[in-house]
Amino acid sequence: MDIYIIRHTTPEIEAGICYGRSDIPLNNNFIEESKNIIRALPGEIDIVFSSPLKRCRALADKIVFFSKLIPHCRFDERLMEMNFGKWEMKRWDDIDREEFDAWAKDVVNVSAPEGESFLEMNKRVKDFYEELIKTNYKTVLIITHAGNIRCFLSIINKIELIETLKIPIDYATVRIISI
């Protein structure tokens, strides 16, 4: 199975804002970035899975529309970005320093207030992955977020979650993993 893991295109949000589950729009580069992604995809795709957040949904809809071979996309909440709870849409500088420092000391196990930890997100991504590898698909597209891509890399490459934070994951990038 070849898995094409795609990070959504660039969102329209001011730098320094904490966002994860927030459903923010895409910036004006969407058309160009999506064209580049589509050019990097194989000719035959069995299925597309996507986070339901609109920054992923827009790309999934465009790929399905232009491919004509893919009947539809399956939107799966397990592919949503980490939930930062009360920190969502706040400036990182405005987050309570004590809360932030506790999280920063152990980003894998500690969550933002009313949010989820990296480990909790990894559990839902692992659940998705374990379901996926039981299928007979040959070529799969997954459109998701940087945090989820880090989880996939940890699971598939058997590396610690904390180590994945050293891996750059730019917007509108495609990673190919063969299982």
HUBEL-V17118 format. One record per helix or strand of 3 or more residues. SS is the DSSP state (h for helix, s for strand). FROM is the first residue (numbers start at 0). TO is the last residue. If there is no record, write none. Layout:
ss = (SS,SS)
from = (FROM,FROM)
to = (TO,TO)
This chain:
ss = (s,h,s,h,s,h,h,h,h,h,s,h,h,s)
from = (1,29,46,53,72,76,84,91,96,117,138,145,160,173)
to = (6,38,49,66,74,78,86,93,104,131,143,156,163,177)
